[in-house]
């Protein structure tokens, strides 16, 4: 508590100290230049959540001082492609920098356009151009003394770029060792000198201050880098020790259910406590490293005010991309989830109204903004629009923005994209060309992107419309990137039999039965049996009429007195409490003390849960045990998803029998396994008297309704 009180007092005093000098205006230049000065301040891998810890930036560039863009995106959320977008005003599919390294990206990927980029336009328009900090990835490797075209005053890191206090800087063609000096201090000194010199010369200036924070630091080793958390300035070390990570409050943090996510996410294990502690420490260091940047923003604003240039200077603050810090089980960027895709964006200066801007914009618009403000002639076709015009309402925000990622991972070929997609104010739609996966998130009802609705029939028309917009935008150029046409219909309300995709999750089962009823108090509805092939479900039987008794069925935890909740149900997880007939039927997770199968020496039934299976597996009828053939033999039973494998072994670690070859399991079998004790990876268990009623009730020979049974039973009926 003492630390929190001190921190709040410190924050209050800092803000008070920032405001006081701004009212002084102690030194005023004779006359401002005809064109506004322009300053871009960028950070590296900064999440929107991190802005909570940058009070100077929020107050002095946003708030009542400038515009706060609440819906700003990095259309390719990766360092080098994003920075190439800033200096070209183009999407990655146009400027061609598709990754951080050659041959598909890096600084060398931008070289063909070097003499037509933003600094050249600004120089030609009469601006004195200055760069300080980290440039594009790979810059300086071929020639550490190279100064790219258009820059009059060049101070880029060339060695030790990711070392916070031991870097070398190319200072206008001369490499200078700055070991022992904190990087944020170097960039701020260059910025302040450029401001002072520009004002003294009466020449408008364009400055890009590119800060390293809060990117991870590189500790050199034999193979290159050992990446460690960022290193704060000495005065900031430990100031946020124990600060909770905002990412942990995101429901997607360490996401539990990822069955509908692409395989890149599905293959990730959930974090253990040790790794979560590591993420918290990384978060602390990131916040602490940003404090120096926040002070630099304050000092820049104060200097401009003292020199009488504050009202004539356009200042933009942003980041090259966001960062996932545990959301969706992932640490990093590139992926098109909100924490990675969204970036902070603040702007103040002439022609910028103060207030919040909710419309969508992106980093593509930064170069267009500077060209418009400085009356510069772009030497490239601009894909963006001026942020000033969006802020003042003279140009509409985007209806849809193209988002993309190229070969940023080793398993994506150099000539392929990881994904192509579009983001609208409501939806995020992604197509993965290599894996042929699709993601669709309705952020209006699912802001944390927990449920991929791409395969749901209720969203079929929505997906179709978004795909049409994607075809317009994925290779767009110029004004076409801002003029996507076509409306996106809202999802259809569920009608008719419930589709398995509407269940949200069905475990790993490849066969599911859904039950739909408009009025469960009448105990009438329809049931459909579905089989899954790939990512899509196909109807294999039904709809057929359903009678469930006076009280019907309900999902776990949704029982209401006197009436069962209507909606979606499946045989794996839909049964809650049922009064009629057979007494109470309850589902539970299987505990570690349960044993599989009912006879430890028996090979008749077996519980298999593996992540991948081959459709070439064959049935093993001789290993099947038909529940109904053993009335009264077992007092409990387990409903699970798969039939028995050909060869099995005993896992001492999991305390259960396992498939020797996961491919030797037929996809799509729904198996009722029985026993007094069941395995720890089981789903639910129930009294056998209730299961007996369920099997009798679902017997298609007597009542053609739901099909539940062993693989042999399913083969003959489903």
N, C-alpha and C positions, 0 to 999 in steps of 0.2 A: 504494500500500500504506500509505503514511503517513497518507493521508486516511482509509482504512478503519480503521486502528488508532485514530486520534483519534476517529472517529465511534463506535466501539465503546466506548471509554473514556468518551466523553461520555454515551452511552446508559446505561452502568452507573452512572455518578455521578448521573445524573438519577433513575434508578430508586431508588438508595439514598437520595437526597434526598427522594423522595416517600414512602418507607416510614417514615423516622424520625419525622417530625412526627405521623404517624397513631397512634403509640403513646403520645403525650404526653397528649393530652386536657387541655390546660392551662386551658381555660375551659369551664365546664359551665353550661348554662342551668338555671334552678331546676326546671322541670318541662316535659317535652315536651307538645305538644298531643295531644288524644285521637286525632286523625287524622294519618296520615303526611304529611309534606311531600312534594311531587312536583316533580321537575325533569326537563324534556325538553331534551336538547341535540341539535341536529340540524345536519348539514352539507348542502352543496349539490352534487350530482353526484359523490358519493364512491363509488368502487369498493370492493368487499370487499378487493381486492388492496392497497389503500392502508393498510389496518389494520396491515400489517407495519411501518409507519413511525410508529405511534402507541403506543409502549410504555406510557405512563401510562394511557391509556384501556383497553388490554387488561388491564393488571395491576389497576387500581383498580376497574374496573367488571365485568370478567370474571374469568378465572382462578379463584383460590380465593375471590374476593370476591363474585362474582355469577354470573349466567347468561349464557352466550354462545350466542346463537341462530344456528346454522350454516346455517339454511335459511329465512332471512327474505326476503320479496319486497316489491317495490313493485308492486302489481297494475296500475297504470298508470304506467310509469316516465317521468314527465315532471313538471317542477317544480310547476306550479300544480295540476293534478289530484291529485298526490300530497299536497300540503299541504292541499288541501280534504278529502282523505280523512282526514288526521290530525285536523282540527278537527271532522269530522262523524262519524267512525266508519263511513262508508259507502263503497261502491264508487262509482266515477265514474258508472256508469249510474244510480245513485240520487241522488247529490248534484248531478249535471248539469254539473259543470265538466269539459269535455271537451277543453280546450286551454288554452294560455297567454294567449290573447287573446279579446276579444269578437268576434263575438256568441256563440260556442260555449263560452267559458270566461273565464279571467282572474278578477280579484277581483269584477268586476261579475257574473260568473256565479254567485258564491256569495251575493250580496247578499240574495236571497229567503230564505235560511236563516240570515242573520247573527245574528238574535236567538234562535236555537235551537242554537248551536254549543257546543263543548266549554268555552270560557271562561265562558259563561253558566251551565252546569251547575255548574262548580267554584265560581264566585262564590256561587251559590245554596246550595251545600253548606257555606259558611263559609270558603272559601279566599280569600286575598288573591292576585289573579291578576296576573302580570307577563309582558309580552312584550318581547323585545329582539332586533333584527336585521331580517332580510329576511322580509316577510310574503308574501302571495300576489302573483303577478305582476299588475302594473297597479294595485296599491294606491297611493293617493296622487295618481293622475293627475287624478281628478275634484276631489278636495278633500284637499290635503296635510295639513290639520289634523284630518281625521276620525279619531275613535277608535272602533273597532268595539265593539259591545255585549259586555259581560262582562269587559272588561279594566280592572282598577283602576289599573294602572301600565303605561303604554304608551310604548315607545321603539322605533318602527319607522322604518327608512330610507325616505325619500320622494323624494329627489333624489340622484343619484349612488349608487344602490343597488349597482351593479356596479363602483363605484370604491372600491378597497380603502382608500385614505387621503384621500379627498376627498368625503365624503358629508354629507347633511343628514338630521337625525333629527327626527321628530315626537315631542316629549317632552310627553306628556299634553296635546296640543292646541296646542303651541307648536313651530314649526319652528326648529331650532337648527343652525347651521353648524358642522360638526366637521371642516372642512378641516385636513389635517395630522395627524389622529389616526387610527391604524390601527383598522379596524372591529372586529377581534377584541378589542382593548383596550376599546372602547366597550361591547360586549356583556358582557364579563366584569365591568366596573365596575358595570353595571346589575344583573347577577345577584348580585354580592356585596352590594350595597346592599340588594337585595330580601331576601336571606337574613338579613342582620343586622337589618333593620327587622322582619321577620316574627318572628324569635326574640325580639326585645325586646318586641314587642306580644303575644307568646304566642298568635299566630294562625297556623294552618297556611298555608303558601304553595304556590302552583302557579306555576312559572316555565317559560316556553318560551324558551330561548336558541337563536336561529336564526342560525347562522353562515353567511357567504358562501362560505368556502373549501370545496372547492377549485375552485369555479366560475370560468370565464374572466372576465376583466375587460373593461370597456367603455371604449374610447377614443372620445370624442365626435367626430363628424365631421358634414359637411353633411347626410348622409342618416340619421343616428341614431347607430349604434355601429359601431366597428371592433373586433371581438372579438380579444383578445390573451390570452396565458396569464395565470393569476392572479399577483398580486403578493404575494410573501411579506413578512413583517415584516422590518425592516432587519437584525436579528441573524440571520435565517435565510437570507438571500440567499447562494446559492452553496454552502450546506452539503451539498447532495446533487448537486453538479455531477459529471457522469459516471456517475451512478447508472443502471444498466440498467433498462429498462422491463419490469416483470413481464408486461405484456401480450404482449411479444415472445416469451415462452416458451410462450404459448398456441398450440397447433397451428393454431388458426383465424386467427392473425395474418396479415394480408395473404393471405388464403385463396387458394389456387391454383385449385381447381376449384369453381366456383359454378354449374354447369349445372343443379343441382337446387334452387337457391335461388330465391326470388321475384325478379321482374324488378327490384325496387328495388335488390337486391344485384347481380344479373347485369350491370346496366348500368354498374357502378362499375369503373373501371380499377384495376389493382394499383398499389400505391405504388412510387414510385421511391426511390432512396437519399436524395435531398434531403428528400422528405416524411417518410421514416422518421426522419431526423435531427430534423426539426421535431417529430414526435411524442415523441421522446425528451426534447427540451427542454421541451415542455409537461408531460410526466410529472415532470421534475425540479421545475418550478415548482409543480405541484400538491402534490407531497410537501412541499416547503418551506413552502407556505402552510398546510398542516395542522399544522405544528409549534406554531403559536400556539394552535390549538384544543386540541391535546394538553396543552399547559401549562395552559390554562384548566380542563380537566377536573381536572388535578392540584390546582390552586389551589382549585377548588370543593370537592373532597373534603377537602382540608386544613382549609378554613374550617369546613365542617360538623362535622368532628371536633373542632376547637377549641371550637366552640359546643355540643358535646354533642348534635348533631342527626344525626350520620352514620347511626346505627342506626335512626333514625326517618324517614329520607328515602329515598323511592323515586326512583332516578335511572335514566333511560332515555337511551341514546345510539343514534342512527341517522342515516340520510340519506334524502332524499326519493326518490332513485333512484340507480342505478349509472351506469356510463359505459363505452361501448366506445371503446377507444383504439387502434384498428387491427384489432381482431378482426373477421373477416368483411369485410375491406376498408372498414370503417365507422368513423367518428369521430362520436360523439354518443350519444344515448339513445333512448327511445321504443320501439325494436325489442325484441322479446321474447327476445333471446338472453341467456344467463346473466349476462354482465358488466354488462348494462343492468338486468336484472330483479332481480337479487339486491342486497340492501343489508346493510351491517353493522348488527347489533342486539345491544346489551349492556344488562343491567339488574341493578342491585343494590338491596337495601333490605329492609324487613320483608316476610316471607312469600316471599322469593325464595331458593330453594336454589342454591348455587354449583355450577357444572359446565356441561357442554355439553348443549344441547338440539338434537337432530337433527331433530325434527319440523317440518313446514312451518307458518309463521306469516306474517303480512303487516302492512303499515302500517294496514290496516283495524282491527287489534286494539289499536292504541295508545290510542284514545279509550275503548274498552271497559275497558282495563286501568286507566286513571285513574279512570273512573267507579266501577269495582268497589273500588279501593283507597281512594278518598275517600268512598265511600258517597253518591255524587252521583246525582241523578235525570236520566237522559238525556232530552232533549227531542226527540230523533230516534230512529227505529228503528235500532238498532245491527246492522251486518252482521258484526261481529267478536266475539271472545271475549277474556277477560282473559289476558294473557301470563303473569301470576303463576300462574293455574290450569293453563296448559299446562306451565309450568316445574315445578310441583309434582306434576303427573300427575293432578290431579283432573278435567281436561278434556282430551280427546284432541286432538292436532294435526290438521291438515286432511288428508283423503284426496285432496282436489282443491281448487284455488283458481282462481277466475275471474280471468283476465287480459285486458286490453283496451287499446285505444288509439283515440282518436277522430280528428277532423280536424286532426292535428298537422302535416300537410304540405299544401302548396298544391294538390297534385293529388288530395286527398281532399275531397269535398264536405262542407259544414258539417253536413249532416244524416246523414253516414255515418261508419262506424268504419273505421279503417285495418285493424284485426284484432279478432276476438273469439276467445278461446281458454281453455284450461285447462292448469294445470300440476299434475301429480301427483308423488309421490316419484320416479317413474321416467320419465314422459313429459312432453313439451311439445307441445301440439297447438294449431294456429292456423289460422283460416279468415279469408281476406281478402275481405270482401264486395264491394269495388270491382273487384278484378282476378280474383276467383274462384279464387285460388290457395290451396293448402293446404300447411302444413308440419307434419311429425310427426318428432320426434326421440326416439329411445330413449337416454336419457342414461346408462342402465346400461352399455351397450356403446359409446356415443358421447357421452361427457361434454362434448365440445367442440362438439357440434352441427355436425358436418361433413357428415353424410349425411342428407338428407331422405328418409325412408322412407314418406311419405304415399301414394305411388303404387305401392308394392310389394305384390304379391298376398299375400306372407307376413304382411303387417301389416293386411290388410283387416279382419279381425275386431277387431283392436286399435283401428284408426281408427273403426270403427263404434261401439264401446263408448265411446270418448272423445267422439265426437260426441254421443252420448246424454247424457253428463255435461255437455257444453257447453250443451245445450238446457235442462238443469236450472239451470245456474248463470249463464247470460249475462244474465238479467234477475232474478236472485235478490234477495231482500230479507230482512233479519233472520236468524233462525236457519237458514233454508234455505241461506244462503251457506256454512254450516259443515257441512251434512249431505248432501253429495252421495252418492247411492246408486248401486249398480251396480259390478260388478267389471270389471277391465280384463284381458282375456286376453293372455297373452304371445304374441309372434309365433310363427307356425307355422314349423317347419323347412321349408326348401325341398324340395318334392316334385315329381316329374315334370319336364317340360322347364323349364329355367331361364328365368325372366322377365328381360327387359332391365333392369328396375329393380334387379335383384339384382346387376347388374354394377358398380354404383357410378357409373360414367361410361362413355359410349360416344362421346365426342367430340360432334360436332354431327350425327351421322348420324340420319336419320329412318327408315332401314331397317336392321335388324340380324338376324343369324342367331346363335342360341345353340345350343351343343352341350352336352349333359348325358350323363354316363356314370357308372355306379356303380363300375365297375372299368376303369380305363383300360389296365391291363395286358392285359385281354381285347380291347381296342380295339373295344368295342361300346358304342353309346349311341344317343341320339335327337337330332335337330336340328329346330329350329322357326324359320321366318322370321317376323319381326315388322315391322309398320309403325306409326309414331307419328303420332297425330293430336292436336294440342294437347299436353297433358301426359300422355296415356295411350297405352299400347301395345296394339295389336290383333294377334292371330294371323292371318296370311294364308296360311300353309302349314305343314303338319306337325302333329304330330311324325312324322318319318320315320326309319327306321333309318340308322345311320351306321357305316361302316367306315373306319378311319383308318390302317390299316397296323399294323405290330407295335408302334410306339412312340406313336402317337397325336399329339395336339397339347397344348401347355401354354401357360399365360400367361407373358408376359415375366418373366424372372428367377425362375421357379419350376420350372426343370427339375431332375429328380432322376435320378440314374443308374439305368437299368433300368426306370423307370416314370414315366409322365407324371402330374402332379398332377391329380386329379379336381376338378371344380367348374364354374365358369362360363367361357364362352369366346365371343368374337364375332369377326367377320371383320376388324374394324378394328384391334383391339389384342390379340387373344387368342393369336396365334401366338408361341411362344417359340422353342425349338430343336427341330427335328425331324430325326431321323437317317434314317428310312425312309419313303418313298423320296426320291431326289433330292438327297441331301446335306444340309448344314446350311442351315436357313432362319432368318435373323435379321431382327429388326425394329430400326429406329433412327429417331431424330428426323432431320428433313431439315435440313442445314446451309445457311447463308446463301449459299454458293457454288453451290448447286445451281440449275439453270435449268429453266424450264418453257416449252413442252413439249419433246419431243425435237428438233423443228425450230423455231427461234425464229420463223420466218415462218408456221408452220402454224397454222390455226385449227381443226384437227380435234379437239383435246382441250383442256380448260381446267380449271384448279383454282380453285374459288370457295369462299371462306369468308367469309360475311357473317353479321351477328347476326340479321337478320330477312329473311323471304322470304314472298312471297305465293303462296297456293295457286293463283292464277289463271295462273301462268306455264305456258307450253306446251312440249312436247318439240320438239327440233330434230334430227330423225333424220339430216338430211343432214350434220350436223357430227359424227356419231358415228364412231368408229373401233373396229371390233371386233378385239379383241386376236388372236383365233384366226385372223383373216384375214391376218395378217402373221407367219407363223411364222419365227423366227430373225431378225427385223428389229431387235429391241431387246434389249439385254442386261440391262436393269433395268426394273422397273415399279413403279407407285405405286398403292396401294389408298386411295381417298379417298371422300368422301361425296356428291358432287353432280354433276349433269350440267352441260354448258356453257350459258352465258347466250347470249341473242340478240345483244347488242352488247357488245363488250369494248374495253378500252383498256390501254395499257401503263403501269404504275405505276413511275415512276422511283424512288420512295421504297422500295417493297417489292420492286422488281426482279422484277415478275411481271405477267402480264395480270390485269385485274380486270373484274368485271361493271360495265358502265355503269349498269345499273339492277338493284339487288339483288333487286327483285321479279320479275325475269325469270329466275328459277331455280326449277325445279320441286322442291318439297319431297319428300324421301323417296327420291331416286334414289341408288343405290349404283353408283359408276362405277369401273371399272378403267382408269386412265390409264397410258400407257406412255411411256418415253423414257429417253435416256441421262442426262439431267440433270432434276431435278425441283425444284419451287418451295419456298421457305423455310417456307411454311405447310402443307406436306404432313405426313402422319402417319408412314408407314412405307414402306420399299422392300425389294425382295427380288430375288434372281436370277430371271430369266424362266423358267429351266428349272423352278424350283420353282413359279412361278406357273402355268406350263403344266400341271404335274401337278395343282395345285389346281383349275384350271378343268376339266380332264378328269375329275378325281375328283368334282366337284360337278355335272357335266352331267346334268340331270334326264332328258334323252332316253335316256341309257344307264343311269344309276343315280339314281333319284329321292331325292336327299338334300338337300344345301345348295344354294341358288341364289346364285351370284355372277356378276356380269357387267355389261355396259354397260346403259344405260337401255333400249335396244331389246331386249336379251336379257331384262331383267327384265320388260318389258311383256308379253312373250309367255309367260312362265313363272310369274312370282310372283303 
